[in-house]
Amino acid sequence: GGGGGGARDAGLNLPPTQGTTRDGAFFPGVYDYAYEPEQVKHILGNSGFSALRLAVNIETANNASALQRHKALIDALGGRGILCMFDNSAPSGTTWPRTGRVTGKVNEVAQAWRNIHAVFGSYGDAVMYELFNEPWGYQDDAGAYVNDMMSIVQLAQLPVDRCILAGLYGAADVQSVSRTGWQGYLAYHAYSFWLPEGQRTRERFSQKIQQDLAGLSSRIYITEFGVGLDNLAYDTDEDDLSRDVVRHANRHTAVADWLNERPTSGPDLKSICSLYPDNTWCAKYARSPAFFQEPNVGADVTAHTGGGNGANAVPSASHESETMAFLGGLRDALGAFKKQKRSVRGLYHWHGWHNGDSWDFWDAANAQSSRMIQMIMTDLRQRDARVEDGDPFLSEDFVNDDQQVHMVVVQQLSLKPAGACPAECAASGCQPGNPAQIGGKLLTGNFCTHTCSVPYNGMRYCGAGASYQGHGAVQCGTCANPAVCSGLPCWPTEIHGNVTGLVHTVRPIFAQTRTLRVRRALAAPA
């Protein structure tokens, strides 16, 4: 959580492994969480994440073994994270109707939180409590919402400084909650569809986030953010290089091993690195083929296409533009808060269930976007900006080398399923399952990666569980890329820093992320 000590959570949502990620947490009953703690430690820990956000509902919180499962997952990632109470429907086997508020069941919700606190009380502010997810049922009645939340806090005897209240509606309006007098932490959700079509530019996303969180950013946990990640053909590493080297070169500043080189050229990255090939930045990024040639259009990160030629990896211009605009705008807004020394307290990507949808952090088709998210998380985990001796160029005044798996390269190491993807699993013969059913699943690109049911009027449907089994059903797990192991990708148990014998040997598996101490160049007068 990071309620104290200045820690910032680089977090990942692990939703229940049931239904779809949109609806799965809203089914009544104890949640199914298939993730294994050792996987969480190995995979998430090597990918730059420091915290988990896990869903609970009343039934899950009243189940002792389910809470111990959550505890084991939190422990696997260093004992940090957020537990969030989700609403669910009353009828079994469906996600609707539900009220989006706790009015009338405050005592039940308070008892659930009392049970949770009995397990996680000793964690202090390393594990925070998000009292209710997206309270859309209260509409604009912030007073009624905060009154219900405070009743829960009091009845459950929760420490107020560990409680997080979500913004109204879809956790988008935190200002109204703050205006009621609530002085504690707030949860904010950021999605690309928060802005209407035609306004989804990098600048507008950054402006909206900064406006929504104005004056509150240091009290904010962004507990969900997301955009369709699939088939981005953009070289995110070169984007990162452009942000850093061009900024420093243009301002005639120098860092560590640039001190004696003092580049004075403009933002021509290739000419800079031709002059200073031993520079840390150039040694790192010159390995990237995209630095010296046109970027690959996504064939190296495409999911299974059946034919394997990557033809469907090329995204539409509008889709790619929206993805980069959202992620870039989010990064810019977070950077603005950091410069004000008012960084948000945590950032949690939606989502980390390897189910093959376009929001899946691990799916091969989403690798370039996931790499961008890694960079944003690295930015956040670095301490707030400082200004020393009145020099604004010292605003990034730390040196820290982290080793994290490069999301583009690791796809080459992920274990691939044995066998071919069955033709029956393609969209032409197998459509998405019913999302209102707990077993219904979406397609990954043009394929089911779960089970295609027996035919109904000539068409199969994608899903998992009893409704999708039976004689004649087709197992489609071999269509996943990478292979799925208990809700997460199957990675080798040992990951080493160098790749040999692979197509892209020029890229290191581990992306070395560095916070650079920036100093003004002390060039002698001409």
Salt bridges, closest charged atoms under 4 A:
ASP9 OD1 - ARG80 NE 3.27
ASP23 OD2 - ARG22 NH2 2.79
GLU36 OE2 - ARG69 NH2 3.54
ASP75 OD2 - LYS71 NZ 3.13
ASP87 OD1 - LYS105 NZ 2.98
GLU130 OE1 - ARG53 NE 2.89
GLU130 OE2 - HIS189 NE2 3.96
GLU134 OE2 - HIS189 ND1 2.70
ASP212 OD2 - LYS208 NZ 3.07
GLU224 OE2 - ARG53 NH1 2.92
GLU224 OE1 - HIS189 ND1 3.61
ASP230 OD1 - HIS319 NE2 3.37
ASP235 OD2 - ARG507 NH2 3.22
ASP237 OD1 - ARG371 NE 3.21
ASP237 OD2 - HIS406 NE2 2.64
ASP237 OD2 - ARG507 NH1 3.13
ASP240 OD1 - ARG331 NH2 2.62
ASP244 OD1 - ARG247 NH2 3.32
ASP300 OD2 - HIS504 NE2 3.95
GLU322 OE1 - ARG200 NH1 3.15
ASP332 OD2 - ARG202 NE 2.77
ASP332 OD1 - ARG243 NH1 3.34
ASP357 OD1 - HIS351 NE2 2.84
ASP360 OD2 - HIS354 ND1 2.67
ASP379 OD2 - ARG331 NE 2.62
ASP384 OD2 - ARG8 NH2 3.54
GLU388 OE2 - ARG386 NH2 3.57
ASP391 OD1 - ARG520 NH2 3.17
GLU396 OE2 - ARG247 NH2 2.89
ASP397 OD2 - ARG386 NH2 3.17
ASP397 OD1 - ARG517 NH1 2.03
ASP401 OD1 - ARG514 NE 2.82
